[in-house]
Amino acid sequence: MRFENRLKRRLEAGERVGAAWIDFNVPQVAEAVVHNGWPTVILDLEHGPGSLETAANLLRAVEAAGGEPIVRIPWNDPVYLKRILDLGASSLMIPMVESAVAAREAVAACRYPPRGWRGFAAPNVRASGYGRDADYPAHAHEDLLLILQIESAAAVGDLEEIAAVDGADMLFIGRYDLSGSIGKLGQLEDPEVVALVNEAERKIRGAGRWMATIPRDGEDPAGLFARGHHLLASASDVALIRSGARAEAAKMREAIARSGG
């Protein structure tokens, strides 16, 4: 029995996708987010806490809830890529891809020979159902969704070459780090930052690759989809809990004040 990457099939069918960030990396929280309207979630192992064992439990929780997990790994590290793929992750986000060389290395680390150099242990890993899918090595590359993050002015400069790499399925524009790379961290409305983002979008559209980003506060997601984005990562478990906690705390303080307490 073959596992297919439903998220990749949705994108191939032309669907637009919204994804929620899972930053706490608690399986029950990820499960709850999926059950409550976010079938696609990004498990953040770059900034969020968690080991490979945590990642395995997160994958189980999301998949059991019927969700589609994307794992953002800590770095473009072939050893980590091999291990997270063996755990059954098939949609991966790689931060800070600065060049076509780095993109080719990422793709090669995710593919078995002769397409790459991924180490072989297929019959013994979760990705193959512990050997249930005997043909896993032959088709694993077909179900891989590789999302490369474009997060610096240098990456934008090399973006046409990055996008030309076979296997670079989606380019994710990280606007905060992009702004930081030119000394304007968080100044997303600055004309120089806007111009850099526009250049990145233009190059990705020109290459015919899927494009993704994070909407700014107050930004209309429909406008980003109209500009050619295919995936938007917006809500996060941290933000949802923070906003909910603040709202409920404000209501309680008001109730206490009205009661004279």
N, C-alpha and C positions, 0 to 999 in steps of 0.2 A: 504494500500500500504506500503510495507516494504522497508526501506532504507538499502542497503547493502554496506559494506565497500569494495569499488573497489580496494583499495590499498592492502588490506589483500588478496583478491581473486587473484590479480596479483602475489603476493609473493607465495601463495599456488600453483600457476601454474608454479612456477620456474623462474619467470621473475627477472631480476636485475633492480634496480631502482636508478635513480639519483634524488636528491632533492636539492632545493635551499632554503637558509635561508631567512626569512623575519624578519629583525631586526628592521626596522623603525616602523613596525606595522601600516602602513597606508593602508587602504583597496584598494585604487586606485593603489598603488605600487604593492601590492600582486596580484591584478587582472592583471596588465600589465605583470608581470613576468610569470604568468600562460599562458597568451595569446601568449607569445613570447618564448615558447619552454620548459617551466618547469611545467609540469602538477602536479608534487608532490612538495609541499612547506612545510617548517617547520615554523610555526608561533611561534616565540621565546618570550614567556611570562616569561622566567627566567631572561634574561638579557635585553630584549627589553622593552620599555615602554608600558603601556596599562593596562586597567582594564578588568573585565569580559565583560563589555559593548563593549569595543574595540574588545575583542575576538569574540563576537557575530557578529560584523560587518565584521571582517576579514573572518570568516567562510562563511558568506553570499556571500562576494565578490569572494572568491576562488571557492566556489561551483557553483555560477552563471557563472563563466568563464569555468566551466568544470573540475576544478582541484580537487586534493586530498589533503586535509590539514592534517598535523600532528601538534598537539599543544604541545610545550614543556612548561610544567607548572613550576611555581617557585620552588616548593618543594614537597616532598612526604607527602602531606597534605590531609587527607580524606575529609575535608570540601571543599577544592578547587576542588578536584577530583569529588566530587558529583556535584558541580555546573557547572564545565566545561562539564561533561558528559550530564547533563540536557540541556545544550546549543546546544547539537548535535555533539560535538567532539567525534569521535570514534577511532581515532588513537592518542595515547598520548605518550609523551616522559617524563620520570621522572628522574630528575638529582640525582646524588650522592646516588645511591642505594648501601649500604655498606654491606648488609648481607641478608641471606635467610629470616630472620625475617622481615626485611624491605620490601623485595619482596612480601612476603605473605600478609603483611598489605596493600600494594598497590593494589594487586589483589583483596583482600576482599573488599576494599573501592570502587572498580569499579563494583562489582557484586551484584545483588539483592539477598536477602535470597531465598533459603537456601545456595546458593553458596558463599555468602559474607554478607556485612552489609550496602550496599548502601541504602540510605534513599529513600523512595518511594513517588514520585509525578508524575508518568509517564503520566497520562492523561493531565497534565497541562504544559508540557515542550516541548521545540522545538524538542528535540530528537525523540519524538514520533509523530511529526507533530501536536502537541497540541491535541493528542488523536486520530488522524486519524489511526495510527497503534496501534490497540487495543492489539496486541500480543507483543508489544515492550518488556515488562519485561521478557517474556519467551525466547526471542532470542537475547537480547542486548549483552550478553556475547559472542555470536558467531561472532558478527561483531566488537568486541573490538580488537584493535591491541595495545598491551602494550609493549612499548620500554623502557627498563631499562638501564640507563647509568652507565657504569662501569668506575669509575673515580679516583680510589685510589688503592694503593698496598693492602690495607685491603680487598677491594672488589674483587681483583684478587685472593687473598688467599681463599676467600669463594665462588669463582665463580661457582664451580661445584654444590654447594648446592643452589646457587641463580638460576642457570639454570635449576635445577630439580623442581623448583616451578611451579605447573600447572598454566598457564596463563602468565608466563614470556615469551612472544612470541619472542622478539628480544632483544639482548644485544648489546648496543652501546658503543664502546670503545672510551672514551674521552681522547685522548693522552696528551693534554696539562695539564689538571688537574691531570692525572695519573703521569706525569713527576713532577708536583709540589708536589705530595704527598711524593716523595722521595727526595725533596730538589733540584730538577733540572728542575725547571719550564721552559718550552719552549725548553729544550735541547733534541729534539726528536731524534737526531742521537747518543746520548750518549749510550754506550753499555748496561748500566744497564736499561735504559728506553726501548731500543729496546727489551731486553730480557723479560721485564715485558709485553710489548705489545704482543710479540710472545707467551708468556705463556697464556695470555688472549685469543688470537685467538685459540690456541690449545685446551683449555678447552671448548670454545664455539662450535668449530667444533665437539669435542668429544661428547658434549651433544646433538648435532643435532638441535640446535636453530639457528634461523636467526641471522646474524651478521651484524653490521654496524659500520662506523666510518667517520671521516673527512679526506680526502686526505691532505698530507702535500704539501706545495708549490712545484710545479714541479714533484710531484709524479704521476705516470701513473695510472689512475683509473682501467685500464684493469688488471694491476698486482694485485690490491686489490681484484677485482672480482675473479681472478684466485686463490687467497688465501682463498676464501670462503666467502667473504663479499657479502651481498645481497642488501644492501642500502648504498649509499655514499652521504653525504651531503657536497656539495662543494660551488657553487656560492652563494653569498649573495647580497641583495639589496644594502647594504652599500658599499661592495667591488666593485660592478659594477658601482655605481655612482662615487665612489672615483677614480677608474681607468679611467673611461670615462672623468671625470672632469679634471684630471691631464693631460690626453692626449690632450684634446681640449685646455687647458690653455697653454700647451707647444707650440702647433701649433700657437696660437694667439700671444704669446710672440715672436716667430720666425718671424711671419708676421710683427709685429710692428718693430722689429729690422731691418728687410730688408727694411722697408719703411723709416727708419731713424727717426722714431718717438720716 
